[in-house]
Amino acid sequence: MRNLDTPVKQIRRKIFTEIAKIGFESTDESLIHDIESIPYNIVEERAKYRESIYRERAVA
């Protein structure tokens, strides 16, 4: 049961990966913009788990 790879774990892993990238690569000037762009980097153009892409990005 411990090693089940669920969609929630995959999204969570993607979020933590993006946060770590931002922590290492962004500058003081681009930090806010980079943080706000995380949902657009993680979620594809088509909604996979929700009926709307906007709702999908809000959850991510």
mmCIF file of the N, C-alpha and C atoms, coordinates in Angstrom:
data_MODEL
# 
_entry.id   MODEL 
# 
loop_
_atom_site.group_PDB 
_atom_site.id 
_atom_site.type_symbol 
_atom_site.label_atom_id 
_atom_site.label_alt_id 
_atom_site.label_comp_id 
_atom_site.label_asym_id 
_atom_site.label_entity_id 
_atom_site.label_seq_id 
_atom_site.pdbx_PDB_ins_code 
_atom_site.Cartn_x 
_atom_site.Cartn_y 
_atom_site.Cartn_z 
_atom_site.occupancy 
_atom_site.B_iso_or_equiv 
_atom_site.pdbx_formal_charge 
_atom_site.auth_seq_id 
_atom_site.auth_comp_id 
_atom_site.auth_asym_id 
_atom_site.auth_atom_id 
_atom_site.pdbx_PDB_model_num 
ATOM 1   N N  . MET A 1 1  ? 0.800   -1.205 0.000   1.00 0.00 ? 1  MET A N  1 
ATOM 2   C CA . MET A 1 1  ? 0.000   0.000  0.000   1.00 0.00 ? 1  MET A CA 1 
ATOM 3   C C  . MET A 1 1  ? 0.846   1.273  0.000   1.00 0.00 ? 1  MET A C  1 
ATOM 4   N N  . ARG A 1 2  ? 2.041   1.205  0.478   1.00 0.00 ? 2  ARG A N  1 
ATOM 5   C CA . ARG A 1 2  ? 2.854   2.411  0.587   1.00 0.00 ? 2  ARG A CA 1 
ATOM 6   C C  . ARG A 1 2  ? 3.319   2.947  -0.755  1.00 0.00 ? 2  ARG A C  1 
ATOM 7   N N  . ASN A 1 3  ? 3.604   2.101  -1.678  1.00 0.00 ? 3  ASN A N  1 
ATOM 8   C CA . ASN A 1 3  ? 4.224   2.523  -2.926  1.00 0.00 ? 3  ASN A CA 1 
ATOM 9   C C  . ASN A 1 3  ? 3.236   2.716  -4.069  1.00 0.00 ? 3  ASN A C  1 
ATOM 10  N N  . LEU A 1 4  ? 1.991   2.982  -3.768  1.00 0.00 ? 4  LEU A N  1 
ATOM 11  C CA . LEU A 1 4  ? 1.027   3.254  -4.824  1.00 0.00 ? 4  LEU A CA 1 
ATOM 12  C C  . LEU A 1 4  ? 1.295   4.636  -5.391  1.00 0.00 ? 4  LEU A C  1 
ATOM 13  N N  . ASP A 1 5  ? 1.390   4.707  -6.694  1.00 0.00 ? 5  ASP A N  1 
ATOM 14  C CA . ASP A 1 5  ? 1.652   5.979  -7.355  1.00 0.00 ? 5  ASP A CA 1 
ATOM 15  C C  . ASP A 1 5  ? 0.332   6.532  -7.882  1.00 0.00 ? 5  ASP A C  1 
ATOM 16  N N  . THR A 1 6  ? -0.304  7.370  -7.098  1.00 0.00 ? 6  THR A N  1 
ATOM 17  C CA . THR A 1 6  ? -1.604  7.922  -7.458  1.00 0.00 ? 6  THR A CA 1 
ATOM 18  C C  . THR A 1 6  ? -1.429  9.249  -8.190  1.00 0.00 ? 6  THR A C  1 
ATOM 19  N N  . PRO A 1 7  ? -2.458  9.698  -8.888  1.00 0.00 ? 7  PRO A N  1 
ATOM 20  C CA . PRO A 1 7  ? -2.375  11.008 -9.556  1.00 0.00 ? 7  PRO A CA 1 
ATOM 21  C C  . PRO A 1 7  ? -2.122  12.159 -8.584  1.00 0.00 ? 7  PRO A C  1 
ATOM 22  N N  . VAL A 1 8  ? -2.634  12.043 -7.380  1.00 0.00 ? 8  VAL A N  1 
ATOM 23  C CA . VAL A 1 8  ? -2.411  13.095 -6.382  1.00 0.00 ? 8  VAL A CA 1 
ATOM 24  C C  . VAL A 1 8  ? -0.932  13.178 -6.026  1.00 0.00 ? 8  VAL A C  1 
ATOM 25  N N  . LYS A 1 9  ? -0.294  12.039 -5.861  1.00 0.00 ? 9  LYS A N  1 
ATOM 26  C CA . LYS A 1 9  ? 1.137   12.027 -5.561  1.00 0.00 ? 9  LYS A CA 1 
ATOM 27  C C  . LYS A 1 9  ? 1.952   12.574 -6.721  1.00 0.00 ? 9  LYS A C  1 
ATOM 28  N N  . GLN A 1 10 ? 1.528   12.285 -7.946  1.00 0.00 ? 10 GLN A N  1 
ATOM 29  C CA . GLN A 1 10 ? 2.246   12.794 -9.112  1.00 0.00 ? 10 GLN A CA 1 
ATOM 30  C C  . GLN A 1 10 ? 2.150   14.311 -9.195  1.00 0.00 ? 10 GLN A C  1 
ATOM 31  N N  . ILE A 1 11 ? 0.959   14.858 -8.970  1.00 0.00 ? 11 ILE A N  1 
ATOM 32  C CA . ILE A 1 11 ? 0.789   16.314 -8.987  1.00 0.00 ? 11 ILE A CA 1 
ATOM 33  C C  . ILE A 1 11 ? 1.595   16.948 -7.865  1.00 0.00 ? 11 ILE A C  1 
ATOM 34  N N  . ARG A 1 12 ? 1.545   16.346 -6.702  1.00 0.00 ? 12 ARG A N  1 
ATOM 35  C CA . ARG A 1 12 ? 2.292   16.865 -5.550  1.00 0.00 ? 12 ARG A CA 1 
ATOM 36  C C  . ARG A 1 12 ? 3.797   16.869 -5.823  1.00 0.00 ? 12 ARG A C  1 
ATOM 37  N N  . ARG A 1 13 ? 4.291   15.815 -6.441  1.00 0.00 ? 13 ARG A N  1 
ATOM 38  C CA . ARG A 1 13 ? 5.704   15.721 -6.781  1.00 0.00 ? 13 ARG A CA 1 
ATOM 39  C C  . ARG A 1 13 ? 6.092   16.788 -7.807  1.00 0.00 ? 13 ARG A C  1 
ATOM 40  N N  . LYS A 1 14 ? 5.215   17.024 -8.792  1.00 0.00 ? 14 LYS A N  1 
ATOM 41  C CA . LYS A 1 14 ? 5.482   18.065 -9.783  1.00 0.00 ? 14 LYS A CA 1 
ATOM 42  C C  . LYS A 1 14 ? 5.537   19.442 -9.135  1.00 0.00 ? 14 LYS A C  1 
ATOM 43  N N  . ILE A 1 15 ? 4.634   19.694 -8.190  1.00 0.00 ? 15 ILE A N  1 
ATOM 44  C CA . ILE A 1 15 ? 4.612   20.990 -7.506  1.00 0.00 ? 15 ILE A CA 1 
ATOM 45  C C  . ILE A 1 15 ? 5.900   21.199 -6.722  1.00 0.00 ? 15 ILE A C  1 
ATOM 46  N N  . PHE A 1 16 ? 6.315   20.201 -5.961  1.00 0.00 ? 16 PHE A N  1 
ATOM 47  C CA . PHE A 1 16 ? 7.547   20.330 -5.184  1.00 0.00 ? 16 PHE A CA 1 
ATOM 48  C C  . PHE A 1 16 ? 8.768   20.483 -6.082  1.00 0.00 ? 16 PHE A C  1 
ATOM 49  N N  . THR A 1 17 ? 8.763   19.817 -7.234  1.00 0.00 ? 17 THR A N  1 
ATOM 50  C CA . THR A 1 17 ? 9.866   19.959 -8.182  1.00 0.00 ? 17 THR A CA 1 
ATOM 51  C C  . THR A 1 17 ? 9.937   21.378 -8.721  1.00 0.00 ? 17 THR A C  1 
ATOM 52  N N  . GLU A 1 18 ? 8.794   21.942 -9.089  1.00 0.00 ? 18 GLU A N  1 
ATOM 53  C CA . GLU A 1 18 ? 8.764   23.311 -9.606  1.00 0.00 ? 18 GLU A CA 1 
ATOM 54  C C  . GLU A 1 18 ? 9.188   24.317 -8.539  1.00 0.00 ? 18 GLU A C  1 
ATOM 55  N N  . ILE A 1 19 ? 8.773   24.111 -7.300  1.00 0.00 ? 19 ILE A N  1 
ATOM 56  C CA . ILE A 1 19 ? 9.164   25.013 -6.213  1.00 0.00 ? 19 ILE A CA 1 
ATOM 57  C C  . ILE A 1 19 ? 10.667  24.953 -5.989  1.00 0.00 ? 19 ILE A C  1 
ATOM 58  N N  . ALA A 1 20 ? 11.236  23.755 -6.047  1.00 0.00 ? 20 ALA A N  1 
ATOM 59  C CA . ALA A 1 20 ? 12.684  23.626 -5.878  1.00 0.00 ? 20 ALA A CA 1 
ATOM 60  C C  . ALA A 1 20 ? 13.434  24.305 -7.016  1.00 0.00 ? 20 ALA A C  1 
ATOM 61  N N  . LYS A 1 21 ? 12.942  24.158 -8.253  1.00 0.00 ? 21 LYS A N  1 
ATOM 62  C CA . LYS A 1 21 ? 13.576  24.832 -9.390  1.00 0.00 ? 21 LYS A CA 1 
ATOM 63  C C  . LYS A 1 21 ? 13.549  26.341 -9.213  1.00 0.00 ? 21 LYS A C  1 
ATOM 64  N N  . ILE A 1 22 ? 12.406  26.850 -8.777  1.00 0.00 ? 22 ILE A N  1 
ATOM 65  C CA . ILE A 1 22 ? 12.278  28.296 -8.578  1.00 0.00 ? 22 ILE A CA 1 
ATOM 66  C C  . ILE A 1 22 ? 13.220  28.763 -7.481  1.00 0.00 ? 22 ILE A C  1 
ATOM 67  N N  . GLY A 1 23 ? 13.345  27.979 -6.433  1.00 0.00 ? 23 GLY A N  1 
ATOM 68  C CA . GLY A 1 23 ? 14.236  28.351 -5.347  1.00 0.00 ? 23 GLY A CA 1 
ATOM 69  C C  . GLY A 1 23 ? 15.683  28.476 -5.777  1.00 0.00 ? 23 GLY A C  1 
ATOM 70  N N  . PHE A 1 24 ? 16.107  27.640 -6.693  1.00 0.00 ? 24 PHE A N  1 
ATOM 71  C CA . PHE A 1 24 ? 17.493  27.678 -7.145  1.00 0.00 ? 24 PHE A CA 1 
ATOM 72  C C  . PHE A 1 24 ? 17.732  28.622 -8.315  1.00 0.00 ? 24 PHE A C  1 
ATOM 73  N N  . GLU A 1 25 ? 16.763  28.761 -9.209  1.00 0.00 ? 25 GLU A N  1 
ATOM 74  C CA . GLU A 1 25 ? 17.013  29.462 -10.458 1.00 0.00 ? 25 GLU A CA 1 
ATOM 75  C C  . GLU A 1 25 ? 16.493  30.889 -10.524 1.00 0.00 ? 25 GLU A C  1 
ATOM 76  N N  . SER A 1 26 ? 15.498  31.257 -9.730  1.00 0.00 ? 26 SER A N  1 
ATOM 77  C CA . SER A 1 26 ? 14.894  32.581 -9.906  1.00 0.00 ? 26 SER A CA 1 
ATOM 78  C C  . SER A 1 26 ? 15.678  33.653 -9.148  1.00 0.00 ? 26 SER A C  1 
ATOM 79  N N  . THR A 1 27 ? 15.502  34.871 -9.621  1.00 0.00 ? 27 THR A N  1 
ATOM 80  C CA . THR A 1 27 ? 16.127  36.020 -8.979  1.00 0.00 ? 27 THR A CA 1 
ATOM 81  C C  . THR A 1 27 ? 15.085  36.735 -8.131  1.00 0.00 ? 27 THR A C  1 
ATOM 82  N N  . ASP A 1 28 ? 15.520  37.749 -7.399  1.00 0.00 ? 28 ASP A N  1 
ATOM 83  C CA . ASP A 1 28 ? 14.594  38.497 -6.555  1.00 0.00 ? 28 ASP A CA 1 
ATOM 84  C C  . ASP A 1 28 ? 13.514  39.191 -7.376  1.00 0.00 ? 28 ASP A C  1 
ATOM 85  N N  . GLU A 1 29 ? 13.875  39.647 -8.569  1.00 0.00 ? 29 GLU A N  1 
ATOM 86  C CA . GLU A 1 29 ? 12.924  40.370 -9.401  1.00 0.00 ? 29 GLU A CA 1 
ATOM 87  C C  . GLU A 1 29 ? 11.874  39.445 -10.018 1.00 0.00 ? 29 GLU A C  1 
ATOM 88  N N  . SER A 1 30 ? 12.261  38.220 -10.330 1.00 0.00 ? 30 SER A N  1 
ATOM 89  C CA . SER A 1 30 ? 11.340  37.318 -11.028 1.00 0.00 ? 30 SER A CA 1 
ATOM 90  C C  . SER A 1 30 ? 10.672  36.303 -10.105 1.00 0.00 ? 30 SER A C  1 
ATOM 91  N N  . LEU A 1 31 ? 10.890  36.385 -8.814  1.00 0.00 ? 31 LEU A N  1 
ATOM 92  C CA . LEU A 1 31 ? 10.384  35.378 -7.885  1.00 0.00 ? 31 LEU A CA 1 
ATOM 93  C C  . LEU A 1 31 ? 8.859   35.317 -7.879  1.00 0.00 ? 31 LEU A C  1 
ATOM 94  N N  . ILE A 1 32 ? 8.193   36.444 -7.773  1.00 0.00 ? 32 ILE A N  1 
ATOM 95  C CA . ILE A 1 32 ? 6.730   36.455 -7.705  1.00 0.00 ? 32 ILE A CA 1 
ATOM 96  C C  . ILE A 1 32 ? 6.131   35.940 -9.011  1.00 0.00 ? 32 ILE A C  1 
ATOM 97  N N  . HIS A 1 33 ? 6.675   36.386 -10.121 1.00 0.00 ? 33 HIS A N  1 
ATOM 98  C CA . HIS A 1 33 ? 6.166   35.924 -11.417 1.00 0.00 ? 33 HIS A CA 1 
ATOM 99  C C  . HIS A 1 33 ? 6.381   34.413 -11.570 1.00 0.00 ? 33 HIS A C  1 
ATOM 100 N N  . ASP A 1 34 ? 7.517   33.909 -11.151 1.00 0.00 ? 34 ASP A N  1 
ATOM 101 C CA . ASP A 1 34 ? 7.800   32.478 -11.266 1.00 0.00 ? 34 ASP A CA 1 
ATOM 102 C C  . ASP A 1 34 ? 6.867   31.647 -10.385 1.00 0.00 ? 34 ASP A C  1 
ATOM 103 N N  . ILE A 1 35 ? 6.576   32.138 -9.192  1.00 0.00 ? 35 ILE A N  1 
ATOM 104 C CA . ILE A 1 35 ? 5.670   31.416 -8.294  1.00 0.00 ? 35 ILE A CA 1 
ATOM 105 C C  . ILE A 1 35 ? 4.258   31.390 -8.868  1.00 0.00 ? 35 ILE A C  1 
ATOM 106 N N  . GLU A 1 36 ? 3.818   32.510 -9.431  1.00 0.00 ? 36 GLU A N  1 
ATOM 107 C CA . GLU A 1 36 ? 2.472   32.567 -9.997  1.00 0.00 ? 36 GLU A CA 1 
ATOM 108 C C  . GLU A 1 36 ? 2.335   31.728 -11.265 1.00 0.00 ? 36 GLU A C  1 
ATOM 109 N N  . SER A 1 37 ? 3.427   31.408 -11.915 1.00 0.00 ? 37 SER A N  1 
ATOM 110 C CA . SER A 1 37 ? 3.351   30.624 -13.149 1.00 0.00 ? 37 SER A CA 1 
ATOM 111 C C  . SER A 1 37 ? 3.447   29.115 -12.914 1.00 0.00 ? 37 SER A C  1 
ATOM 112 N N  . ILE A 1 38 ? 3.556   28.672 -11.680 1.00 0.00 ? 38 ILE A N  1 
ATOM 113 C CA . ILE A 1 38 ? 3.653   27.237 -11.384 1.00 0.00 ? 38 ILE A CA 1 
ATOM 114 C C  . ILE A 1 38 ? 2.455   26.450 -11.932 1.00 0.00 ? 38 ILE A C  1 
ATOM 115 N N  . PRO A 1 39 ? 1.201   26.865 -11.704 1.00 0.00 ? 39 PRO A N  1 
ATOM 116 C CA . PRO A 1 39 ? 0.088   26.066 -12.251 1.00 0.00 ? 39 PRO A CA 1 
ATOM 117 C C  . PRO A 1 39 ? 0.112   25.947 -13.769 1.00 0.00 ? 39 PRO A C  1 
ATOM 118 N N  . TYR A 1 40 ? 0.597   26.970 -14.461 1.00 0.00 ? 40 TYR A N  1 
ATOM 119 C CA . TYR A 1 40 ? 0.657   26.915 -15.922 1.00 0.00 ? 40 TYR A CA 1 
ATOM 120 C C  . TYR A 1 40 ? 1.767   25.980 -16.391 1.00 0.00 ? 40 TYR A C  1 
ATOM 121 N N  . ASN A 1 41 ? 2.809   25.817 -15.598 1.00 0.00 ? 41 ASN A N  1 
ATOM 122 C CA . ASN A 1 41 ? 3.896   24.906 -15.952 1.00 0.00 ? 41 ASN A CA 1 
ATOM 123 C C  . ASN A 1 41 ? 3.527   23.450 -15.682 1.00 0.00 ? 41 ASN A C  1 
ATOM 124 N N  . ILE A 1 42 ? 2.716   23.210 -14.677 1.00 0.00 ? 42 ILE A N  1 
ATOM 125 C CA . ILE A 1 42 ? 2.397   21.850 -14.262 1.00 0.00 ? 42 ILE A CA 1 
ATOM 126 C C  . ILE A 1 42 ? 1.270   21.241 -15.094 1.00 0.00 ? 42 ILE A C  1 
ATOM 127 N N  . VAL A 1 43 ? 0.201   21.991 -15.300 1.00 0.00 ? 43 VAL A N  1 
ATOM 128 C CA . VAL A 1 43 ? -0.997  21.462 -15.949 1.00 0.00 ? 43 VAL A CA 1 
ATOM 129 C C  . VAL A 1 43 ? -0.888  21.629 -17.460 1.00 0.00 ? 43 VAL A C  1 
ATOM 130 N N  . GLU A 1 44 ? -1.233  20.580 -18.187 1.00 0.00 ? 44 GLU A N  1 
ATOM 131 C CA . GLU A 1 44 ? -1.218  20.638 -19.643 1.00 0.00 ? 44 GLU A CA 1 
ATOM 132 C C  . GLU A 1 44 ? -2.373  21.502 -20.141 1.00 0.00 ? 44 GLU A C  1 
ATOM 133 N N  . GLU A 1 45 ? -2.465  21.645 -21.448 1.00 0.00 ? 45 GLU A N  1 
ATOM 134 C CA . GLU A 1 45 ? -3.505  22.485 -22.043 1.00 0.00 ? 45 GLU A CA 1 
ATOM 135 C C  . GLU A 1 45 ? -4.898  21.865 -21.944 1.00 0.00 ? 45 GLU A C  1 
ATOM 136 N N  . ARG A 1 46 ? -4.977  20.559 -21.848 1.00 0.00 ? 46 ARG A N  1 
ATOM 137 C CA . ARG A 1 46 ? -6.277  19.908 -21.686 1.00 0.00 ? 46 ARG A CA 1 
ATOM 138 C C  . ARG A 1 46 ? -6.450  19.479 -20.248 1.00 0.00 ? 46 ARG A C  1 
ATOM 139 N N  . ALA A 1 47 ? -7.656  19.653 -19.734 1.00 0.00 ? 47 ALA A N  1 
ATOM 140 C CA . ALA A 1 47 ? -7.950  19.235 -18.365 1.00 0.00 ? 47 ALA A CA 1 
ATOM 141 C C  . ALA A 1 47 ? -7.984  17.711 -18.300 1.00 0.00 ? 47 ALA A C  1 
ATOM 142 N N  . LYS A 1 48 ? -7.261  17.166 -17.355 1.00 0.00 ? 48 LYS A N  1 
ATOM 143 C CA . LYS A 1 48 ? -7.165  15.715 -17.253 1.00 0.00 ? 48 LYS A CA 1 
ATOM 144 C C  . LYS A 1 48 ? -8.061  15.173 -16.135 1.00 0.00 ? 48 LYS A C  1 
ATOM 145 N N  . TYR A 1 49 ? -8.148  15.884 -15.025 1.00 0.00 ? 49 TYR A N  1 
ATOM 146 C CA . TYR A 1 49 ? -8.884  15.390 -13.868 1.00 0.00 ? 49 TYR A CA 1 
ATOM 147 C C  . TYR A 1 49 ? -10.156 16.181 -13.589 1.00 0.00 ? 49 TYR A C  1 
ATOM 148 N N  . ARG A 1 50 ? -10.282 17.381 -14.128 1.00 0.00 ? 50 ARG A N  1 
ATOM 149 C CA . ARG A 1 50 ? -11.448 18.227 -13.898 1.00 0.00 ? 50 ARG A CA 1 
ATOM 150 C C  . ARG A 1 50 ? -12.102 18.561 -15.232 1.00 0.00 ? 50 ARG A C  1 
ATOM 151 N N  . GLU A 1 51 ? -13.284 19.182 -15.172 1.00 0.00 ? 51 GLU A N  1 
ATOM 152 C CA . GLU A 1 51 ? -13.988 19.509 -16.414 1.00 0.00 ? 51 GLU A CA 1 
ATOM 153 C C  . GLU A 1 51 ? -13.481 20.784 -17.067 1.00 0.00 ? 51 GLU A C  1 
ATOM 154 N N  . SER A 1 52 ? -12.747 21.586 -16.324 1.00 0.00 ? 52 SER A N  1 
ATOM 155 C CA . SER A 1 52 ? -12.270 22.859 -16.852 1.00 0.00 ? 52 SER A CA 1 
ATOM 156 C C  . SER A 1 52 ? -10.773 23.006 -16.584 1.00 0.00 ? 52 SER A C  1 
ATOM 157 N N  . ILE A 1 53 ? -10.059 23.579 -17.528 1.00 0.00 ? 53 ILE A N  1 
ATOM 158 C CA . ILE A 1 53 ? -8.622  23.794 -17.355 1.00 0.00 ? 53 ILE A CA 1 
ATOM 159 C C  . ILE A 1 53 ? -8.362  24.810 -16.255 1.00 0.00 ? 53 ILE A C  1 
ATOM 160 N N  . TYR A 1 54 ? -9.274  25.766 -16.096 1.00 0.00 ? 54 TYR A N  1 
ATOM 161 C CA . TYR A 1 54 ? -9.104  26.792 -15.070 1.00 0.00 ? 54 TYR A CA 1 
ATOM 162 C C  . TYR A 1 54 ? -9.252  26.193 -13.675 1.00 0.00 ? 54 TYR A C  1 
ATOM 163 N N  . ARG A 1 55 ? -10.183 25.289 -13.521 1.00 0.00 ? 55 ARG A N  1 
ATOM 164 C CA . ARG A 1 55 ? -10.357 24.622 -12.233 1.00 0.00 ? 55 ARG A CA 1 
ATOM 165 C C  . ARG A 1 55 ? -9.172  23.704 -11.942 1.00 0.00 ? 55 ARG A C  1 
ATOM 166 N N  . GLU A 1 56 ? -8.666  23.077 -12.971 1.00 0.00 ? 56 GLU A N  1 
ATOM 167 C CA . GLU A 1 56 ? -7.500  22.197 -12.828 1.00 0.00 ? 56 GLU A CA 1 
ATOM 168 C C  . GLU A 1 56 ? -6.292  22.991 -12.327 1.00 0.00 ? 56 GLU A C  1 
ATOM 169 N N  . ARG A 1 57 ? -6.078  24.170 -12.904 1.00 0.00 ? 57 ARG A N  1 
ATOM 170 C CA . ARG A 1 57 ? -4.961  25.009 -12.467 1.00 0.00 ? 57 ARG A CA 1 
ATOM 171 C C  . ARG A 1 57 ? -5.181  25.537 -11.062 1.00 0.00 ? 57 ARG A C  1 
ATOM 172 N N  . ALA A 1 58 ? -6.421  25.823 -10.694 1.00 0.00 ? 58 ALA A N  1 
ATOM 173 C CA . ALA A 1 58 ? -6.710  26.322 -9.350  1.00 0.00 ? 58 ALA A CA 1 
ATOM 174 C C  . ALA A 1 58 ? -6.412  25.263 -8.300  1.00 0.00 ? 58 ALA A C  1 
ATOM 175 N N  . VAL A 1 59 ? -6.686  24.018 -8.611  1.00 0.00 ? 59 VAL A N  1 
ATOM 176 C CA . VAL A 1 59 ? -6.417  22.936 -7.665  1.00 0.00 ? 59 VAL A CA 1 
ATOM 177 C C  . VAL A 1 59 ? -4.927  22.669 -7.575  1.00 0.00 ? 59 VAL A C  1 
ATOM 178 N N  . ALA A 1 60 ? -4.231  22.733 -8.702  1.00 0.00 ? 60 ALA A N  1 
ATOM 179 C CA . ALA A 1 60 ? -2.789  22.499 -8.699  1.00 0.00 ? 60 ALA A CA 1 
ATOM 180 C C  . ALA A 1 60 ? -2.116  23.674 -8.066  1.00 0.00 ? 60 ALA A C  1 
# 
